[in-house]
Amino acid sequence: MTTPNLTRRHAVRAAARTWWTGCEAMDRMSVEAAARACHVAGGPSLAELVAAITTDRAHRAVPARRAA
């Protein structure tokens, strides 16, 4: 019985690791490059994506600045 749970646990961890790696890669990109990478036809405009990414990065950076 533990084998299916163990397999599922490994799959969840692998998915989380992949997601986190992707987030880190996006954070290393410039805001404009990240917006271009996320842009799809029919979705938000590049300007909206730039604004959203800039806001997201600013909100995530605040706790790091407080800790310093």
C-alpha positions in Angstrom: 0.0 0.0 0.0 2.9 2.4 0.6 4.2 2.1 -3.0 1.4 4.0 -4.7 1.6 6.8 -2.1 5.4 6.9 -2.4 5.1 7.1 -6.2 2.6 9.9 -5.9 4.8 11.7 -3.4 7.7 11.5 -5.8 5.6 12.7 -8.7 4.3 15.7 -6.7 7.8 16.6 -5.6 9.1 16.3 -9.2 6.3 18.6 -10.4 7.0 21.1 -7.7 10.7 21.1 -8.5 9.9 21.7 -12.2 7.5 24.5 -11.4 10.1 26.1 -9.0 12.8 25.8 -11.6 10.6 27.5 -14.1 9.8 30.3 -11.7 13.5 30.9 -11.0 14.2 31.0 -14.7 11.5 33.6 -15.2 13.0 35.7 -12.4 16.4 35.7 -14.1 14.8 37.2 -17.2 14.2 40.8 -17.7 10.6 41.9 -17.2 10.1 42.5 -20.9 11.6 39.1 -21.8 9.4 37.3 -19.3 6.4 39.1 -20.7 7.3 38.0 -24.2 7.7 34.4 -23.1 4.3 34.4 -21.4 2.4 36.2 -24.2 -0.1 34.3 -26.2 -2.5 35.5 -28.9 -5.8 36.5 -27.5 -4.4 36.8 -24.0 -3.3 39.9 -22.0 -1.3 42.5 -23.9 2.4 42.8 -23.5 1.9 46.0 -21.5 -0.5 44.2 -19.1 1.9 41.3 -18.7 4.8 43.7 -18.0 2.7 45.5 -15.3 1.7 42.2 -13.7 5.2 40.8 -13.6 6.6 44.1 -12.3 4.0 44.1 -9.5 4.5 40.4 -8.7 8.3 40.9 -8.4 7.9 44.0 -6.2 5.5 42.2 -3.8 7.9 39.2 -3.6 10.9 41.4 -3.0 9.4 43.2 0.0 9.9 40.4 2.6 13.5 39.9 1.4 14.2 43.6 2.0 12.5 43.6 5.4 14.7 40.6 6.5 17.9 42.3 5.4 
